[in-house]
Amino acid sequence: MWGLFSKDPSKDFPYDFQDQVGQTQLSNKSVWQLYNGKHKSTGEEVSVFSCDVKDGASDVQLDVARSAVKRLKTLKHPSILTYISSIETDKCVLLATERVTTLGECLDSMVDRGPKRDFYIAWGLFQVTRGIAFLTNDAKLKHSNIHASSVFVNKGGDWKISGLEYVCSAHQDSPIKILPALERYDPPEKKDPSKQQFTTAWSTDTWGLGCLIWEVFNGALRSMDNLGTLGDIPKALCPVYKECVGANPKKRPNPDELVTKLRRSPGYFKNDLIDTLIFLEEIQFKEDGEKTRFFSSLSAQLDNCPDSVARGKILPLLINAFEYSNAGSSILNPVFKIGKTLESQEYQERIIPCIVKLFSSNDRNARFKLLSQIEQFVGHLSSKIVNDQVFPKIESGFLDSEPLIREKTVISMIHLAPKLNYSNLDEVVILKHFTRLVRDEQGGIRTNTIVCLGKIARYLHPKTRQQSLLSCFSRSLKDPFPPSRIAALNAIAATQQYYTLAETSGRVLPVLCPATGDPEKAVRDQAFKVIRGFLSKMEKVSEDPSLKEEMEKEVGSTSPVAAAAAGWANWAVGAVTAKFYKSSLSSTAASKEGTPALESKPDPTTAAGPKPSDQVAAQREKKESSPQPNKNDGWGLDDWAEPECEKAAENTNDGWDNDDGDWGDIETPASSKAEDFSNDWSSFESSVTSRSHDAFSDLSSKKEEDRKRNEEKKLERQKAIQAKRAAKKGPMKLGAKKAAFD
């Protein structure tokens, strides 16, 4: 009667069963059935091992299962399956462990081939060998059941020893196995009593290791006789394999000796993946210099690492090193490389907290690296995280005493602007900092502030655009640094849709006209192009007043998405693709103003931040007078865009269909040639020259004739000089000039 009202204890098991896995690999080789499971309240993913009478388990199998659970509770080692929870009743035993799959399913589903697969299998066998060495030498136990079906693989790619049903003391005889299919894994001395005297504490498990090696490379073992065929076992592993399955148990090596032997070069356990993972496991005991060298080379080592191991094993170890081993910003490069393979949700949960914490650091090197690589993670940042956690840390970079940090902070706004609210973007970035940075002592920072302002104008509130754009650009037109003046001209053109026609005629054109008399020809050329573009716009609306509404529709727009422009706006496309100025302090041929090169990065082998202070001091000693253009100042006419002929050939549409694509790359690698800023206006120039207005056509023809005439005169003068030099015979003698006049 009381049994009728009794509660089933298994219902108190806090994990739900999901799909069953590993039926093929565990059938007839294990007393367990394996299921994916999940915690009923927290949703934690686990694996559930079930031995239940309902599934045909006998009382003997239940006893063996209880014995395995008891052993698993007390054994803690990286190479042994992690116990989480269990429950035992008269009719079932339930065991919850870390989420795993069978070794056979893992290898069958692995898509990597070549070195990645080879290195990974070596890592797995290393873990199992290390686990057996722990059981034998430290725990003084004998596993007695090592084969492919007793090894499982977790989400990090780690191979874990399980199947502890037959564990006994190292010096006892192995228990009798209740499943007949397991007898094929028994060593030969178990059936030959005469050899029992030669057994050692590890001989049985070393034999099992040999069986595991054979199954990993050749599939399921059908008979003990198959062990005599090497099959696909790598040559580097064959000598060790033969020792493991040797007929004489006394000659089988201790697993600890195998680890030591195979870890020596060129042993099977000596490869980049194993070296990397072992270093990360032992990182708390490493010196700072060793850590720096390791992290500097880690990104390249990841190429030989399976993605599952990088995500599940290396990334957690890197994050742990960041949290507890003072790894700092040195982990960023490998973390970002692994992050490319993560889902957005996982990226936000695992990587974003590290990034936010690094932004809070006072380490300038960390700040520099984050700003330099912000495009790699900004897409995973929500607007709330950007505004509440990231931007408040970045803002201090606008006021940093190091020009490198100020410049990187300015450029980072290109990526952050779409996620910033009006309070942060308009009031803080533009009105508080950009209006000050256009007067910065470094010409490169002033230039890039203007370029950035032109690029993020679409995200500003109309009132802010009205208040700040033209005032900042007009100030930069008077900047003594020529690239800053060119940037201002292009920025005005790139933001042409935000000026009313009245502003264009009353404010914009009067601001542009003085630039036509600039001392630098490059500035004058840009000024003429921009002015002709605005005049063309005014002329079109004069001829067709109905175009006014279309031309001014973006003036009050609050939408950050730039609409496709009509044909009349073709002339401004080149300005939209303007590049950031490549400033440099290291070049002796650089202009008289500038900031450290955008592409320069701190030495990854040092933990200190970038220190160009000496160069900055030397640079500040130079006067801020108008510098002469220099081929190596990062601002040459050939450094900004494609040649006009190529641009015109490729520009078959109006050039406004692509929003972000029109901006080009934010930074150009130092090894490649930057695009020509001045030539970005080719679409506008071709549009102007193709018009049928006689006044402009005559003006262009007259300029072309004047240019040709000047070139001809120059050639004539050069020929005359060469003729005079040729007429001289030998050095002039003393008194020759006087005699000539006499």
Secondary structure, 3 states (H helix, E strand, C coil): CHHHHCCCHHHHCCEEEEEEECHHHHCCCCCCEEEEEEECCCCCEEEEEEEEHHHCCCHHHHHHHHHHHHHHHHCCCCCECCEEEEEECCCEEEEEEECEEEHHHHHHHCCCCCHHHHHHHHHHHHHHHHHHHHHHHHCCEECCCCCHHHEEEECCCCEEECCHHHCEECCCCCCCCCCHHHHHHCCHHHCCHHHHHHCCCCHHHHHHHHHHHHHHHHCCCCCHHHHHCCCCCCCCCHHHHHHHCCCCHHHCCCHHHHHHHHHCCCCCCCCHHHHHHHHHHCHHHCCHHHHHHHHHHHHHHHHHCCHHHHHHHHHHHHHHHHHHCCCHHHHHHHHHHHHCCCCHHHHHHHCHHHHHHHHCCCCHHHHHHHHHCHHHCHHHCCHHHHHHHHHHHHHHHHHCCCHHHHHHHHHHHHHHHHHCCHHHHHHHHHHHHHHHHCCCCCHHHHHHHHHHHHHHHHHCCHHHHHHHHHHHHHHHCCCCCHHHHHHHHHHHHHCHHHCCHHHHHHHHHHHHHHHHHCCCHHHHHHHHHHHHHHHHHHHHHHHCCCHHHHHCCCCCCCCCCCCCCCHHHHHHHHHHCCCCCCCCCCCCCCCCCCCCCCCCCCCCCCCCCCCCHHHHHHHHCCCCCCCCCCCCCCCCCCCCCCCHHHHHHHCCCCCCCCCHHHHCCCCCCCCCCCCCCHHHHHHHHHHHHCCCCHHHHHHHHHHHHHHHHHHHHHHHHHHHHHHHHHHCCCCCCCCHHHHHHC
